[in-house]
Amino acid sequence: MDATLIVQVIHNLVDNAIKYTPNSSNITISSKRVNRQAVISVADNGIGISDENKSRVFDMFYSGSNKVSDSHRSLGLALCKSIINSHGGIITISDNQPQGSVFTFTLPIEEVQLHQ
């Protein structure tokens, strides 16, 4: 994997959580291994994203209000999806209970052969 790009994905997700949640919100980054996948999540307890917007939140130039004015966020999430997909993973959004959003992405785990 390209570690710089994966760090960029995490940065974009955390940056969005900071920008789109109230100052008193909590943001949690977690990781775990599930079979042959690394699963990384960025969760917040902000206002969340409506079900209607969840299906389009990774589309380029899409914002919940259908305005291009929030293109930085939509470009950032579209870029995240592109990076994760190019690494053989997936990125999703779900509700954080009782409130907020969770962005989760997976990356395949493979054994690396070093040739010296």
C-alpha positions in Angstrom: 0.0 0.0 0.0 1.0 3.6 -0.4 1.2 4.7 3.2 1.1 8.4 2.3 -2.2 8.0 0.5 -3.7 6.0 3.4 -2.6 8.7 5.8 -4.3 11.2 3.5 -7.6 9.3 3.7 -7.4 9.3 7.5 -6.6 13.0 7.5 -9.5 13.8 5.2 -12.0 11.8 7.3 -10.8 13.4 10.6 -10.7 16.8 9.0 -14.4 16.4 7.9 -15.4 15.2 11.3 -13.8 18.3 12.9 -15.4 20.7 10.3 -18.9 19.2 10.4 -19.5 18.4 14.1 -20.0 20.8 17.0 -16.9 21.8 19.1 -17.9 19.5 21.9 -18.0 16.4 19.7 -15.9 13.3 20.2 -13.9 11.8 17.3 -12.6 8.3 17.6 -10.2 6.5 15.2 -10.1 2.7 15.6 -8.6 -0.2 13.8 -9.0 -4.0 13.9 -8.2 -7.0 11.8 -11.1 -9.1 10.4 -9.9 -12.2 8.7 -7.5 -10.9 5.9 -8.7 -7.3 6.1 -7.6 -4.2 8.1 -10.7 -2.3 9.1 -10.2 1.4 10.0 -13.0 3.6 11.3 -13.4 7.3 12.0 -16.5 7.9 14.2 -18.0 11.1 15.5 -21.0 12.0 17.6 -22.1 15.0 15.5 -25.5 15.5 13.8 -24.9 12.6 11.4 -25.7 12.3 7.7 -29.2 11.6 6.4 -30.0 8.2 4.8 -30.7 10.1 1.6 -27.3 11.7 1.5 -25.4 8.5 2.5 -25.8 7.0 -0.9 -24.2 9.9 -2.6 -21.7 11.3 -0.1 -18.7 9.8 -2.0 -19.9 11.3 -5.3 -17.6 14.1 -6.7 -19.1 17.6 -6.3 -22.1 16.3 -4.3 -23.1 18.0 -1.0 -26.2 17.3 1.1 -27.7 20.6 -0.1 -26.9 19.8 -3.7 -24.7 22.9 -3.9 -21.2 22.9 -5.3 -20.2 25.4 -2.6 -19.2 22.5 -0.4 -17.0 21.0 -3.1 -13.9 20.7 -0.8 -15.7 18.1 1.3 -17.2 16.2 -1.6 -13.9 16.2 -3.5 -12.2 14.9 -0.3 -14.6 12.0 0.2 -14.5 11.2 -3.6 -10.7 11.1 -3.4 -10.9 8.9 -0.3 -13.1 6.4 -2.1 -10.7 6.4 -5.1 -7.7 5.8 -3.0 -9.3 3.0 -1.0 -10.7 1.3 -4.1 -7.3 1.5 -5.8 -5.9 -0.4 -2.8 -8.5 -3.2 -3.2 -10.6 -2.0 -0.3 -14.0 -0.4 0.3 -15.2 2.7 2.2 -18.6 3.0 3.7 -20.6 5.3 5.9 -23.0 4.3 8.7 -24.8 5.8 11.7 -22.9 6.1 15.0 -25.3 5.2 17.8 -26.9 7.1 19.4 -25.8 10.0 17.2 -23.2 10.8 14.5 -21.5 9.1 11.6 -18.9 6.4 11.1 -16.7 6.2 8.1 -15.1 2.8 7.7 -12.6 1.5 5.2 -11.0 -1.8 4.6 -7.6 -2.8 3.2 -6.5 -6.3 2.3 -3.8 -7.7 4.4 -1.2 -9.7 2.6 2.1 -11.3 3.5 5.0 -9.4 2.1 8.0 -11.2 0.6 11.3 -9.3 1.1 14.0 -10.0 -1.5 17.4 -9.1 -0.3 
